[in-house]
Amino acid sequence: MKKRILSALLSATLVVASVSSITAMAAGDTVNGTTYEYNTFTANKITHPENGLKAPDGIVDYIGNSTVTDEITGVGDRAQNYAWSAIGHGDWVYIGTCPNAMTQTLNFMGTVLGNKFDKEVMIATLNAMFNGAFFTSEEDGGDPKGILVKVNTKTGEVKLLMSKATTDTNVQFRNVVELNGKFYFCGSVNGLPTVYQVDPETDEYKKVYQSISQADYYKAYQMGISVGIRGISTYENKLIISLVGLEGAYICESDNPEDPDSFKVIATMDDMFNYPAYRYQDSIYGGSIWDMAAYNDSLYVSICTGRPENKPDDNTMQSFAIIKGDRDDNGKWTWTSVVGDQEKDNAKYTYGIDPERTRSGAANFCIYDGYLYIGEYNDEEIALERVLFDRSCDFVNANLEQSVNLYRMDTDENIDLVVGDADKMFPDGSITDLGSGFDRNENQYIWRMQVYDDKLYVGTFDTSSLLEPIGQLTNGDLLKMTDEEWQSQIEYIKVLAELILNKYKKPHLPVTAPAAFSVSRNDARDMAKSVNNAGRISKATAARAEDVIELANEVENAVDEKASKEFIATYKEFADASDDISSVIGDLSDKIFTEENFAKMISFVECAAYLSTSERGFDLYTLDSDLNVETVTTNGFGDPYNHGCRTFAVTDDSLVVGTANPFYGTQVWTLAESKSDVDYDINSDGKVDVNDATYIQHVVAGSAEKPDNFDSKADFNKDGKVDVTDITAYQIYLAKNNN
């Protein structure tokens, strides 16, 4: 165990020189099965069910040469990371995917955002961080791009409608609405912002609108403008879309979307108080106009506003705004600031609604029970960029400290805190008594909401899935590794270190690794040597490292106890012991434990402390009209790689959930809730018959509440034993014994 913990600490010191803790994820901890049950909810995985969990999915199969197929044999396509948009029709669900999402994000970081890095080193780093589980490319080097596909929710049949190889369309649809029996998907097709119409009766599709030419797109890219079509909605039988062009953000309406000339601008930057932040360097890569919803005869629009020039401090960006549009009988739109600049624009609420809330760059909408629900969306892109390239967890720690809130707005624009921590604005806390993130720090987006069967379903993004290389130091995963998993981890670290060493042999190929390695060739050799010896420390080295091992054991105990404060204190003590560390891993530690890097290391340890109690995988909850909250899942339907509940869709008889999974590909599930109360017998007084066996079983299982007339006391005979003729006692006995 000493050898393993010392190896873990060696890996932890490498994090400061590279990215984050290049330690192990328990990749071999496979869970079989495709049915998830919790309380009264049952979810069934309908894509690649034969593969189970923690295994390739992505809806379709990859057959090589950048080609996918709907002739499913179980291969899967890990490149199809996100079910980005979804809509139901009959028994079918139509889905647009986002391919290789995190690699696209890294490409943005490495181009328009200026974080230059060596691609080969980056891939090796991600392999080392996630023990090979993180998807970076197809094995043959192919690039299948995104797809539009439909899936039968009853049979699992898959039909591929659009893909690069089959229809010469690089499809990345991120949103969809229905209008007059047709589906309108918006996003990017062949790199350009586009709206496509799909007829679900025939599956015929066609492009109906393209917002910018190829030449202007390149021009915008060179200007750092994040062009695109993100928000889409309907309002008074019109299609509403939000766009970004060379002049910034704007909103269009169309009463006949099949006619490109019918799209008319209804809001410009000036109309929107110049709120939209639309450059790649801005909040959420220029998220701009984020979401739109028709509510109370008005059009509400949420907007990303954070720019480098208006950020409150170095570890946050300015929070979101919300504006309202009203259309008169002549078609003229008037815009009002609801959440934004209170002094200049007379907004009712400040940016982000609550002045103490500083993390959320965007907000998602859903209308339920007469209210406009508003879910916060923290800026995780900048947070992850800081971890990768600045070796600092300060931004992500601030996000973890202030997880997301859920609000609701009534028709008079009064706002309630539905889920969130108490503060000055809401001193009594939330009306559900749940804290921010549904009492879970790792929940960083209210990513999607959906009304289904008279309930509001709320899905999250769980950042602990992506932060597992840090979280595993304190959440216990590292200590559960098998010898095979540990050896795999060491091999990935060796590959990374040796790659760096080999690249240093070629002066004409300078290495710029993700975290800006500043080591010489000798340093790299020492690193490779240290990693190579991590699993087999010599007696002499062990003797010199006795004090370090003692400290390592203290760290192990702190990890076992998940004692965050003790872990931080112990790690600080370990960090102070630089002389002992140097005797183990060489002069490289002198470069690691500098005053400059010490604060970054402590931020890393604090992040690990936050994650000590986290549970990987997205959360999903329901709220009813009485604000009763029920948990559907807190672990991504049992798959820790499902880091996000990305989209919902409603078919004739099911709720469909599409996941975000940048490890093994998106999954599609159907979700249902059992209706236990309809099975109960009712007495003439309208109350439940306590002798109803189904009801008794649900009471014992905790899935039904006891009414006032429920007699849980059994009758007793003179001998002190239960009277077997007492029906209540008998039914409880049967329920408890499953007989």
C-alpha positions in Angstrom: 0.0 0.0 0.0 2.9 2.4 0.8 4.2 1.8 -2.7 0.8 2.6 -4.2 0.2 5.7 -2.2 3.7 7.0 -2.9 3.0 6.4 -6.6 -0.2 8.3 -6.2 1.7 11.2 -4.7 4.3 11.1 -7.4 1.4 11.4 -9.9 -0.1 14.2 -7.9 3.2 16.2 -8.1 3.2 15.7 -11.8 -0.2 17.4 -12.0 1.4 20.8 -11.3 3.9 20.2 -14.1 1.3 19.0 -16.6 -2.4 19.3 -16.2 -4.1 17.9 -13.1 -3.6 14.7 -11.2 -2.4 12.2 -13.7 -3.7 9.4 -11.6 -6.2 6.6 -12.1 -9.8 6.2 -13.0 -11.3 2.8 -12.3 -11.9 2.2 -16.0 -12.5 -1.5 -15.4 -15.3 -1.1 -12.9 -18.0 -2.1 -15.5 -21.7 -2.3 -14.7 -23.8 -4.6 -16.9 -27.5 -4.1 -17.6 -29.6 -1.5 -19.3 -32.4 -1.0 -16.8 -32.2 1.6 -14.0 -34.6 1.7 -11.2 -35.0 4.2 -8.3 -38.0 4.7 -6.1 -41.0 4.7 -8.5 -38.9 5.5 -11.6 -37.6 3.1 -14.2 -35.3 4.0 -17.1 -34.4 1.7 -20.0 -31.4 2.2 -22.3 -32.7 1.7 -25.8 -29.4 2.4 -27.7 -26.8 -0.4 -27.8 -28.6 -2.2 -24.9 -26.4 -5.2 -25.4 -23.3 -3.2 -24.5 -24.5 -2.2 -21.1 -23.0 0.8 -19.3 -19.5 2.3 -19.4 -19.3 1.0 -22.9 -19.4 2.3 -26.5 -22.7 3.7 -27.6 -23.3 6.9 -29.6 -26.6 5.6 -31.1 -25.0 4.5 -34.4 -22.0 2.2 -35.3 -18.7 3.4 -36.7 -17.5 1.2 -39.6 -14.3 3.1 -40.4 -13.2 5.6 -43.0 -15.2 8.4 -41.3 -18.5 6.5 -41.8 -21.3 5.6 -39.5 -24.2 3.1 -40.1 -27.6 2.4 -38.7 -27.1 -1.3 -39.2 -26.3 -1.9 -35.5 -24.0 -4.7 -34.5 -22.9 -3.3 -31.2 -19.7 -1.5 -32.2 -21.0 2.0 -31.3 -19.5 5.3 -32.1 -17.9 7.0 -29.2 -17.4 10.2 -31.3 -21.2 11.0 -31.1 -20.8 12.6 -27.6 -24.0 14.5 -27.1 -27.6 14.0 -27.9 -27.7 17.7 -28.6 -31.3 18.1 -29.8 -34.3 15.8 -29.6 -38.0 15.8 -30.4 -40.6 13.0 -30.4 -43.1 11.9 -33.0 -45.2 8.8 -32.4 -42.9 6.1 -31.1 -39.9 7.7 -32.6 -37.4 10.3 -31.3 -35.4 12.5 -33.7 -31.9 13.4 -32.4 -29.2 15.7 -33.6 -25.7 14.9 -32.2 -22.6 16.9 -31.3 -19.5 14.9 -32.2 -16.3 14.9 -30.2 -17.5 17.8 -28.1 -14.5 18.1 -25.8 -12.0 17.9 -28.7 -13.8 20.7 -30.4 -13.6 22.7 -27.2 -9.9 22.1 -27.0 -9.5 23.2 -30.6 -11.2 26.5 -29.7 -8.8 26.8 -26.8 -5.8 26.2 -29.0 -6.8 28.5 -31.9 -9.0 31.5 -31.3 -8.3 31.6 -27.5 -4.5 31.3 -28.1 -3.7 28.4 -25.8 -1.2 26.7 -28.1 -0.5 23.1 -27.4 1.0 20.0 -29.0 -1.9 17.7 -30.1 0.0 14.5 -29.6 1.0 15.6 -26.1 -2.5 16.7 -25.3 -4.0 13.3 -26.3 -1.3 11.5 -24.2 -2.1 13.8 -21.3 -5.9 13.0 -21.5 -5.1 9.3 -21.7 -3.0 9.7 -18.5 -5.6 11.7 -16.8 -8.5 9.4 -17.5 -6.7 6.0 -17.8 -7.6 5.8 -21.5 -11.4 6.3 -21.0 -11.6 9.8 -22.5 -12.5 9.8 -26.2 -10.2 11.8 -28.4 -10.4 10.2 -31.9 -11.5 7.2 -33.9 -9.0 4.4 -33.9 -8.4 4.7 -37.6 -8.1 8.5 -37.4 -11.5 9.0 -39.1 -13.8 11.9 -38.4 -17.4 11.0 -38.9 -18.8 14.4 -37.9 -22.4 14.8 -36.4 -25.6 13.1 -37.5 -29.3 13.4 -37.6 -30.9 10.2 -36.7 -34.2 8.8 -35.4 -34.7 6.0 -32.9 -37.8 3.9 -32.3 -38.4 4.0 -28.5 -40.2 0.6 -28.5 -38.1 -1.5 -30.8 -34.7 0.3 -30.6 -34.6 0.5 -34.4 -32.2 3.2 -35.7 -32.6 5.2 -39.0 -29.8 7.5 -40.1 -31.1 10.5 -41.9 -28.1 12.8 -42.4 -24.4 12.3 -42.0 -21.2 13.5 -43.7 -20.6 10.2 -45.5 -24.1 9.4 -46.6 -25.6 12.8 -47.4 -22.5 15.0 -47.5 -23.8 17.1 -44.5 -21.7 17.8 -41.5 -24.6 18.1 -39.1 -24.5 19.7 -35.7 -28.1 20.5 -34.7 -28.2 21.9 -31.1 -31.9 22.8 -30.8 -35.3 21.9 -32.3 -39.0 23.0 -32.1 -42.2 22.0 -33.8 -44.3 24.4 -35.8 -47.4 23.5 -37.8 -46.5 19.8 -37.9 -42.9 20.3 -39.1 -39.7 20.1 -37.1 -37.2 23.0 -37.3 -33.6 22.0 -36.3 -31.1 24.8 -35.9 -27.3 24.7 -35.6 -24.4 24.2 -37.9 -24.5 22.3 -41.2 -21.2 22.1 -43.2 -19.8 24.6 -40.8 -22.5 27.3 -41.4 -25.3 28.4 -39.2 -28.5 26.9 -40.7 -32.1 26.0 -40.1 -33.4 22.7 -41.5 -37.0 21.6 -41.8 -37.9 18.0 -41.3 -41.3 16.5 -42.1 -41.8 13.7 -39.6 -44.5 12.1 -41.8 -42.1 11.4 -44.6 -38.6 12.2 -43.1 -38.0 14.6 -46.0 -35.7 17.4 -45.0 -34.5 20.6 -46.5 -32.5 23.7 -45.7 -34.8 26.7 -45.2 -32.5 29.3 -43.8 -28.8 30.1 -43.7 -27.8 33.2 -41.8 -24.3 34.0 -43.2 -22.2 33.2 -46.3 -19.0 31.2 -46.3 -16.9 34.3 -46.9 -18.5 36.2 -44.0 -18.2 33.2 -41.7 -14.4 33.1 -42.2 -14.3 36.8 -41.7 -16.2 36.6 -38.5 -13.9 33.8 -37.3 -10.9 35.9 -37.9 -12.5 38.6 -35.9 -13.1 36.2 -33.0 -16.9 36.3 -33.4 -18.8 33.1 -32.5 -21.4 33.1 -35.2 -24.3 30.7 -35.0 -27.9 29.9 -34.3 -28.5 28.7 -30.8 -31.9 29.9 -29.5 -35.1 28.8 -31.2 -38.7 29.1 -30.1 -42.2 29.7 -31.3 -44.4 32.8 -30.6 -47.9 33.4 -31.9 -47.5 30.8 -34.6 -44.2 32.2 -35.8 -40.7 30.7 -35.7 -38.2 32.7 -33.6 -34.5 32.2 -34.0 -31.5 33.9 -32.5 -28.4 34.6 -34.5 -24.9 36.1 -34.5 -23.4 37.9 -37.5 -20.6 40.4 -38.3 -22.5 43.1 -36.4 -23.3 41.0 -33.4 -26.4 39.3 -32.1 -29.9 39.6 -33.4 -33.3 37.9 -33.4 -35.5 37.0 -36.3 -39.1 35.9 -36.8 -40.8 34.1 -39.6 -44.4 33.3 -40.3 -43.5 31.0 -43.2 -40.1 29.4 -42.5 -40.0 27.6 -45.8 -39.4 31.0 -47.4 -35.9 32.4 -46.6 -37.1 35.9 -47.4 -39.7 35.7 -44.6 -37.2 35.9 -41.8 -37.3 39.5 -40.4 -35.1 41.0 -37.8 -37.1 41.9 -34.6 -34.2 42.7 -32.2 -30.7 44.2 -32.8 -27.8 44.7 -30.4 -29.2 48.1 -29.5 -32.7 46.7 -28.9 -31.1 44.1 -26.5 -29.3 46.9 -24.5 -26.0 45.6 -26.0 -26.1 42.7 -23.6 -25.1 39.8 -25.8 -21.5 38.7 -25.5 -20.7 37.0 -28.8 -16.9 36.6 -29.1 -15.1 33.4 -28.4 -13.2 35.1 -25.5 -16.5 35.9 -23.8 -18.5 33.9 -21.3 -19.3 30.3 -22.5 -17.4 31.0 -25.8 -19.6 33.8 -26.7 -22.9 32.2 -25.7 -24.8 35.3 -26.7 -28.6 34.8 -27.0 -28.9 31.6 -25.0 -32.6 30.6 -24.7 -36.0 31.9 -25.5 -39.5 31.1 -24.4 -43.0 32.6 -25.0 -44.6 33.2 -21.6 -47.5 35.4 -20.5 -48.0 36.8 -24.1 -44.3 38.0 -24.1 -41.1 36.6 -25.5 -38.5 36.1 -22.8 -34.8 35.9 -23.8 -31.9 34.9 -21.7 -28.5 36.3 -22.7 -24.8 35.7 -21.9 -23.3 39.1 -21.0 -19.8 38.2 -19.7 -16.9 39.9 -21.5 -13.3 40.3 -20.3 -13.9 44.1 -20.0 -16.9 43.7 -17.7 -15.9 40.8 -15.5 -16.2 41.5 -11.7 -12.9 39.8 -11.0 -10.4 37.3 -12.4 -12.4 34.3 -11.3 -15.8 35.0 -12.7 -17.5 36.6 -15.6 -20.6 38.9 -15.5 -23.8 36.8 -15.0 -26.7 36.4 -17.5 -29.4 38.9 -18.4 -33.1 38.4 -19.3 -35.0 40.7 -21.6 -38.7 40.7 -22.6 -40.2 41.4 -26.0 -43.8 42.5 -26.7 -45.3 42.6 -30.2 -48.2 45.0 -30.9 -51.0 44.5 -33.4 -48.8 46.2 -36.1 -46.0 43.8 -35.7 -43.7 46.2 -33.9 -41.6 44.8 -31.1 -40.7 46.6 -27.8 -38.0 45.3 -25.6 -37.7 45.6 -21.8 -34.8 44.7 -19.5 -36.0 42.4 -16.7 -32.6 41.1 -15.5 -29.6 43.3 -16.3 -28.4 46.8 -15.6 -30.7 48.3 -13.0 -29.3 51.8 -13.2 -28.8 52.3 -17.0 -31.6 50.1 -18.3 -34.1 50.1 -15.5 -33.9 46.3 -15.1 -36.1 44.9 -12.2 -33.3 42.6 -11.2 -29.5 42.8 -11.4 -27.4 40.5 -13.6 -27.9 36.9 -12.6 -31.1 37.9 -10.6 -29.4 37.8 -7.2 -26.5 40.2 -6.6 -24.7 37.5 -4.5 -24.8 35.0 -7.4 -21.8 35.6 -9.6 -21.1 32.3 -11.4 -23.8 31.7 -13.9 -23.1 32.9 -17.4 -26.4 31.7 -18.8 -29.9 30.6 -17.9 -32.3 28.0 -19.3 -36.1 28.3 -19.5 -39.1 26.1 -19.1 -42.8 26.9 -18.5 -44.6 24.9 -15.9 -47.7 25.3 -13.8 -48.1 28.9 -14.8 -44.5 29.9 -14.0 -41.4 30.6 -16.1 -38.7 28.4 -14.5 -35.2 29.7 -14.8 -32.2 27.4 -14.3 -28.7 28.7 -13.8 -25.8 27.5 -16.0 -22.3 28.1 -14.6 -19.4 29.0 -16.8 -17.5 25.7 -16.9 -15.6 26.3 -20.1 -13.4 29.0 -18.6 -13.1 26.9 -15.4 -11.8 23.9 -17.3 -9.5 26.1 -19.5 -7.9 27.4 -16.3 -7.3 23.9 -15.0 -5.8 22.7 -18.3 -3.6 25.7 -19.2 -3.0 27.7 -16.0 -2.8 24.8 -13.6 -5.2 26.5 -11.3 -8.5 25.3 -9.8 -9.5 28.7 -8.4 -12.2 29.3 -11.0 -13.6 25.8 -10.8 -13.5 26.0 -6.9 -15.6 29.2 -7.0 -18.1 27.4 -9.2 -18.2 24.4 -6.8 -18.7 26.8 -3.9 -21.7 28.4 -5.7 -23.6 25.6 -7.4 -26.6 26.3 -9.5 -30.0 27.7 -8.4 -33.5 27.1 -9.8 -35.9 30.1 -9.9 -39.5 30.6 -11.0 -41.1 33.8 -12.2 -44.8 34.6 -12.1 -46.8 36.7 -14.5 -46.0 39.8 -12.5 -42.3 39.0 -12.8 -42.0 38.2 -9.1 -39.2 35.6 -8.6 -39.2 32.7 -6.1 -36.1 30.7 -5.2 -37.1 27.1 -5.9 -33.7 25.5 -5.3 -30.8 27.4 -3.7 -29.0 28.6 -0.7 -30.3 31.3 1.6 -28.7 34.7 1.3 -29.7 38.4 1.7 -32.1 38.3 -1.2 -33.7 35.1 -0.1 -33.1 34.9 3.7 -35.5 32.1 4.2 -33.8 29.9 1.6 -35.6 28.1 -1.1 -39.3 27.1 -1.1 -38.3 23.4 -1.5 -35.8 23.7 1.4 -33.1 22.4 -1.0 -29.8 24.2 -1.3 -27.9 25.2 -4.5 -27.3 22.3 -6.9 -30.0 20.3 -5.1 -27.6 20.2 -2.2 -24.8 18.9 -4.5 -21.8 21.1 -5.3 -20.9 19.2 -8.4 -24.1 20.2 -10.2 -23.0 23.1 -12.4 -25.8 23.4 -15.0 -29.5 23.1 -14.9 -29.0 21.8 -18.4 -32.5 20.8 -19.5 -36.0 20.9 -18.2 -39.1 19.2 -19.5 -42.8 19.1 -18.6 -44.1 15.5 -18.7 -47.1 13.8 -17.1 -47.9 16.9 -15.0 -44.4 17.2 -13.5 -41.4 19.3 -14.2 -38.3 17.2 -14.9 -34.9 18.9 -14.2 -31.7 17.5 -15.5 -28.1 18.6 -14.6 -24.5 18.7 -15.7 -22.3 17.0 -13.1 -18.8 18.4 -13.3 -17.3 15.6 -11.1 -17.2 13.3 -14.2 -14.7 15.6 -15.9 -12.9 16.4 -12.7 -12.5 12.7 -11.7 -8.7 12.9 -12.1 -8.8 15.3 -9.2 -11.8 13.9 -7.3 -10.4 10.4 -7.2 -7.8 11.5 -4.7 -10.5 12.1 -2.1 -13.6 10.3 -3.2 -12.1 6.8 -2.6 -11.9 5.7 -6.3 -8.1 5.7 -6.3 -8.0 3.3 -3.4 -10.3 0.9 -5.2 -8.0 0.4 -8.2 -7.0 -3.2 -9.1 -3.4 -4.0 -9.9 -4.3 -4.2 -13.6 -5.8 -0.7 -13.5 -2.8 0.7 -11.6 -0.4 -0.8 -14.1 -2.5 0.6 -17.0 -2.3 4.0 -15.3 1.5 3.9 -14.9 1.8 2.9 -18.6 -0.2 5.9 -19.7 2.0 8.2 -17.6 5.1 6.6 -19.0 3.9 7.2 -22.5 3.3 10.8 -21.8 6.7 11.4 -20.1 8.6 9.5 -22.8 6.7 11.4 -25.5 7.9 14.7 -24.0 11.4 13.4 -23.7 11.5 12.3 -27.4 10.1 15.6 -28.6 12.8 17.4 -26.7 15.4 15.5 -28.8 14.2 17.5 -31.8 14.9 21.2 -31.1 13.0 22.2 -34.2 9.8 20.8 -32.7 9.2 22.9 -29.6 6.8 21.3 -27.1 4.0 23.3 -25.7 2.0 20.9 -23.6 -1.4 21.8 -22.1 -0.1 23.2 -18.9 2.9 25.0 -20.4 5.7 22.6 -19.4 8.8 24.5 -18.5 11.2 21.7 -18.2 14.5 21.0 -19.9 15.5 17.8 -21.6 17.1 16.6 -18.4 14.0 17.5 -16.4 11.9 15.4 -18.8 14.4 12.5 -18.5 14.1 12.7 -14.7 10.3 12.7 -15.0 10.3 9.6 -17.2 12.7 7.9 -14.8 10.6 8.8 -11.8 7.5 7.6 -13.4 9.2 4.4 -14.6 10.2 3.7 -11.0 7.0 4.7 -9.4 5.7 1.1 -9.3 9.0 -0.4 -8.1 10.8 1.9 -5.7 14.2 0.6 -4.6 15.1 -0.1 -1.0 17.5 2.8 -0.9 14.9 5.2 -2.3 12.3 3.9 0.2 14.7 4.4 3.0 15.4 8.0 2.0 11.6 8.5 1.6 10.6 7.2 5.0 9.3 10.6 6.1 7.4 11.1 2.9 5.8 7.7 3.2 4.7 8.5 6.7 3.1 11.6 5.4 1.6 9.6 2.5 -0.1 7.3 5.0 -1.6 10.3 6.7 -2.9 11.4 3.4 -4.4 8.0 2.8 -6.2 8.0 6.1 -7.5 11.5 5.3 -8.8 10.2 2.0 -10.4 7.2 3.6 -12.2 9.4 6.1 -13.1 11.9 3.3 -12.0 14.6 5.8 -11.5 17.6 3.5 -9.9 19.9 6.1 -7.5 17.3 7.4 -6.6 16.3 3.8 -5.7 19.9 2.9 -3.7 20.4 6.1 -1.8 17.1 5.5 -1.1 17.9 1.9 0.2 21.3 2.8 2.6 19.5 5.2 3.6 17.2 2.4 4.2 20.1 0.1 6.4 21.8 2.7 8.6 18.7 2.9 10.4 19.6 -0.4 13.7 18.2 0.6 12.3 14.7 1.2 10.3 14.9 -2.0 13.5 15.9 -3.9 15.2 12.8 -2.7 12.5 10.7 -4.3 11.7 12.3 -7.6 14.7 14.5 -8.2 15.2 18.1 -9.1 11.9 18.3 -10.8 10.2 18.9 -7.5 12.2 22.1 -7.1 10.4 23.4 -10.1 7.1 22.2 -8.8 7.0 23.4 -5.3 7.9 27.0 -5.9 6.1 29.9 -4.3 4.4 30.6 -7.6 3.0 27.1 -7.9 2.2 26.5 -4.3 -1.0 28.4 -4.5 -2.0 26.5 -7.5 -1.3 23.2 -5.8 -3.4 24.3 -2.8 -6.3 25.2 -5.2 -6.0 21.8 -6.6 -6.2 20.2 -3.2 -9.2 22.3 -2.3 -10.9 21.2 -5.4 -10.2 17.6 -4.4 -11.7 18.3 -1.1 -14.9 19.7 -2.7 -15.2 16.5 -4.7 -14.6 14.2 -1.8 -18.3 13.5 -1.4 -19.3 13.9 -5.1 -21.1 11.2 -7.1 -20.2 11.1 -10.7 -23.0 11.2 -13.3 -25.8 13.7 -13.9 -28.7 14.3 -11.6 -32.4 14.2 -12.5 -35.3 15.4 -10.3 -39.0 16.0 -10.6 -41.1 18.8 -9.1 -44.9 18.7 -9.0 -47.3 21.6 -8.6 -47.0 21.4 -4.8 -43.2 21.7 -5.1 -42.6 18.2 -3.9 -39.2 17.1 -5.2 -38.4 13.5 -6.1 -35.0 12.1 -7.1 -34.8 10.1 -10.3 -31.0 9.6 -10.4 -27.9 11.2 -9.0 -25.4 9.0 -10.9 -26.3 9.3 -14.6 -28.6 6.2 -14.6 -25.7 4.2 -13.0 -23.1 5.3 -15.5 -20.5 7.8 -14.1 -19.5 8.8 -17.7 -22.9 10.2 -18.3 -21.9 13.7 -17.1 -25.0 15.5 -18.4 -28.7 15.1 -18.9 -28.5 16.9 -22.2 -31.9 16.7 -23.8 -35.5 15.5 -23.4 -38.2 14.5 -25.8 -41.8 13.3 -25.4 -43.2 10.4 -27.5 -46.7 9.0 -27.5 -46.1 7.1 -24.3 -42.7 7.8 -22.9 -40.2 10.5 -21.8 -36.9 10.2 -23.6 -33.6 11.3 -22.1 -30.5 11.9 -24.2 -27.2 12.0 -22.4 -23.9 13.9 -22.7 -21.0 11.4 -22.6 -17.6 12.5 -23.9 -16.1 9.1 -22.9 -18.1 6.4 -24.6 -20.7 8.3 -26.6 -24.3 9.5 -26.0 -27.0 7.2 -24.7 -30.7 7.3 -25.2 -33.1 6.2 -22.5 -36.8 6.0 -22.0 -38.1 7.0 -18.5 -41.4 6.1 -16.8 -42.8 6.5 -13.4 -45.1 3.8 -11.9 -48.6 5.0 -11.0 -49.0 3.2 -7.7 -52.0 5.1 -6.4 -54.3 4.1 -9.3 -54.0 0.5 -8.2 -55.5 1.0 -4.7 -59.0 0.1 -3.8 -61.0 3.0 -2.5 -63.7 2.9 0.3 -67.0 4.6 0.1 -65.6 7.5 2.1 -63.1 8.1 -0.8 -60.2 7.0 1.3 -57.7 4.2 0.5 -58.8 0.8 1.7 -56.0 -0.1 4.1 -56.6 -3.8 3.3 -55.5 -3.3 -0.3 -52.4 -5.5 -0.7 -50.7 -3.2 -3.3 -51.2 -0.2 -1.1 -49.7 -2.0 1.9 -46.7 -3.0 -0.1 -46.1 0.5 -1.3 -46.4 1.9 2.2 -43.8 -0.6 3.5 -41.5 0.2 0.5 -41.8 3.9 1.2 -43.3 4.8 -2.1 -46.7 5.6 -0.7 -47.7 7.8 2.2 -49.9 6.6 5.1 -53.3 8.3 5.2 -55.0 9.2 8.4 -57.1 6.1 8.4 -54.2 3.7 8.1 -54.0 1.3 11.1 -50.4 0.1 11.4 -51.0 -1.6 14.7 -51.7 -5.3 14.7 -54.2 -7.0 17.0 -52.8 -9.3 19.7 -54.2 -12.5 21.2 -54.2 -13.3 24.9 -50.9 -15.1 24.5 -49.2 -11.9 23.4 -48.8 -13.1 19.8 -50.1 -11.3 16.7 -53.6 -12.3 15.7 -53.1 -13.9 12.3 -56.6 -12.9 11.4 -55.7 -9.2 11.6 -55.5 -8.2 8.0 -53.2 -5.3 8.5 -50.6 -7.3 10.3 -50.9 -10.0 7.7 -50.5 -7.7 4.8 -47.5 -6.0 6.4 -46.0 -9.4 7.0 -46.5 -10.4 3.3 -45.0 -7.1 2.1 -41.9 -7.3 4.2 -41.3 -10.9 3.2 -42.1 -10.3 -0.5 -44.5 -13.2 -0.3 
